[in-house]
Amino acid sequence: MNTFSSLTPLLIIVAGALLVLILEVFLKKEKKDYLAYISIVFLLGSVYAGLRFWNQNPSYFNGKLLLDNFALFFIFILAIATILVTLISIKYIFLQNTNHGEYYALLLLALSGMMIMVSSTDFLIIFLGLEVLSVSSYALAGLKREDPLSSEAAAKYFLLGCFASAFIIFGLALLYGVTQSTDITVFVQSFADPNLSLLAVAGIGLIIIGLGFKIAVIPFHMWTPDVYQGSPTPVTAFFSVGPKVVGFAVLIRIFQPYWRAAVNTEAVFAALWIIAVLTMVIGNLIALRQTNVKRILAYSSIAHAGYLLVAILSRDNAGLLFYLMVYLFMNVGAFSAVIALSKKNKEYLELDDYAGIGFKYPWIGATFSIFLISLAGFPPTGGFLAKFYVFSTAVREGLITLVVIAVLASLVSVYYYLRIIIYMYMKEPSRDITIHTENPALFFVLFLCLYGVLQLGIFPGNVLVFIKQAVASIL
Amino acid sequence: MSYFLFFLLAIVSIASILAMILTKNQAYNALLLILAFTCTGGLFALIGASFIATIQIIIYAGAIMILFVFVIMMINIRDGIPPERKKWTIYFSIFVAVVFLAELFFALKGTLAPLSTSGIEQSSDPTSLGRLLFTEYLYPFEITSILIIAALVGSIVLVKKKENNDSN
């Protein structure tokens, strides 16, 4: 296939974004739903265009665009995430008065940035993709313009995002100074040299810090709860999945060759080990004290980044990819359930609002409980299998202390996940909650996520075959 | 001639930076900073780095200064820092200045001797830069267009006038 066809997955998404922007002008306010369906058509088209390259592993533009199975796997799950987020947004942005047609265009542009990031090993390209993602995300966070919390979220995300970009670009500059290249494979080769320059270590450290902001690990997590709380809820669902998934994709691209090539990995290993432990322990402990459901889910997503770092440390790429896939379904599912409990200009986000919901709205209560159980890691859900794969590989790699801490931390997390379920089923309702129930797209997403969580938890075989092929392509 | 120009530009840029620090009026501050940036651009032009000189003037004197002016317009600080915090700020800035000076000294001591103009000429020629942009760096160059679209759409969404809910 020629170079142009290799760009089709990306071009379809960008074309979709531009078409949505043009049509937005001509559509009446009530008919802006069409924009969502148009973006879904383009998303599916892009997935189709991408999957044609499966098992071909081509590279274009002197290796700057790499469509290996690994990149395609990530494009696939990111596109699914965006489809799910688009579907849960349709009614939400209408009810919460954020009905700008540009919403879907920004989602598509953010996705295009993520696709650029996962399909390259050149850090200059990865950085540009990250900026496309970040700039769209800043605007998405502030879309509820009447809500001061949303503006605060946008400002905070913008400032800390710039901060993170500065770290990454400085690290990149140092590594370029050492290696005269911006490619990860060349960066990594410089670590094979025994008299390694200190600049290279500083460079990779700064890049890890910058990515740490994006995947929200402690101590780079300060923005997460406020941004997750203030952003429109579907956007929060998007933030909790999208940037985290691409952040880990880039980390795998760095560390897959790094662990093998580098002579002395101890410093980087120790740094990641400490970050992982801090993230799991502190993330779960702070979540215990939260009473806002969006903040609980924010700290839960921080804690999950810690478990995912365990997979990076134990070099378990297959386990990491499986975890990310399960995480996508259970997290988007949980946020969809939160969105379901809303009506015109009102969202129910406090724990007290959830009292008695399990009996009043049995479907929402039941699906939300299953997502929470999966997040906590109980069988037979995907969350259990994902944790099981990651932790058992880590034990085989000899990281016993880390796994013990991880298991204890996830035991702590059971408390705040089950607390929501206890509120839903065992508390007398203290407030009068009425919700807008005519939302077929949202219930479809709830069903899809439920299917995803249970399918991955009970019959993960087919997906594991795909993941093996994806991981094999970057060896 | 070039010596004369060098000293003229250097003296004007240092003088305008000093004046900027000492002036209280924020509008003058901004103008003096533009003057300093333009003089630095002239210094780059003197050593034959015409491209960097242009970029210096377009980006710093143009784009970045507009940002400063916007911030001055929006924040509108009249009183400045309160006196009890001022003392602390001065000590801290003296400390930072000394550290920065030492850093500059060591950096220059190591690099000044081997530096020649050949590296600058090679990389700052606009023709070769353009050729690189459209061959080796075509893909990243095109990605920046997506970045600009995202930034434009995002900023318009955030600042556009609120639509009236009752009418269509």
Boltz contact constraints between the chains, C-beta under 6 A:
constraints:
  - contact:
      token1: [A, 14]
      token2: [B, 146]
      max_distance: 6.0
  - contact:
      token1: [A, 28]
      token2: [B, 168]
      max_distance: 6.0
  - contact:
      token1: [A, 29]
      token2: [B, 168]
      max_distance: 6.0
  - contact:
      token1: [A, 61]
      token2: [B, 139]
      max_distance: 6.0
  - contact:
      token1: [A, 64]
      token2: [B, 139]
      max_distance: 6.0
  - contact:
      token1: [A, 65]
      token2: [B, 139]
      max_distance: 6.0
  - contact:
      token1: [A, 100]
      token2: [B, 157]
      max_distance: 6.0
  - contact:
      token1: [A, 102]
      token2: [B, 153]
      max_distance: 6.0
  - contact:
      token1: [A, 102]
      token2: [B, 157]
      max_distance: 6.0
  - contact:
      token1: [A, 105]
      token2: [B, 153]
      max_distance: 6.0
  - contact:
      token1: [A, 109]
      token2: [B, 150]
      max_distance: 6.0
  - contact:
      token1: [A, 112]
      token2: [B, 146]
      max_distance: 6.0
  - contact:
      token1: [A, 116]
      token2: [B, 143]
      max_distance: 6.0
  - contact:
      token1: [A, 124]
      token2: [B, 140]
      max_distance: 6.0
  - contact:
      token1: [A, 125]
      token2: [B, 140]
      max_distance: 6.0
  - contact:
      token1: [A, 128]
      token2: [B, 140]
      max_distance: 6.0
  - contact:
      token1: [A, 128]
      token2: [B, 143]
      max_distance: 6.0
  - contact:
      token1: [A, 131]
      token2: [B, 147]
      max_distance: 6.0
  - contact:
      token1: [A, 132]
      token2: [B, 146]
      max_distance: 6.0
  - contact:
      token1: [A, 132]
      token2: [B, 147]
      max_distance: 6.0
  - contact:
      token1: [A, 132]
      token2: [B, 150]
      max_distance: 6.0
  - contact:
      token1: [A, 135]
      token2: [B, 150]
      max_distance: 6.0
  - contact:
      token1: [A, 135]
      token2: [B, 151]
      max_distance: 6.0
  - contact:
      token1: [A, 135]
      token2: [B, 154]
      max_distance: 6.0
  - contact:
      token1: [A, 136]
      token2: [B, 150]
      max_distance: 6.0
  - contact:
      token1: [A, 139]
      token2: [B, 154]
      max_distance: 6.0
  - contact:
      token1: [A, 139]
      token2: [B, 157]
      max_distance: 6.0
  - contact:
      token1: [A, 139]
      token2: [B, 158]
      max_distance: 6.0
  - contact:
      token1: [A, 142]
      token2: [B, 158]
      max_distance: 6.0
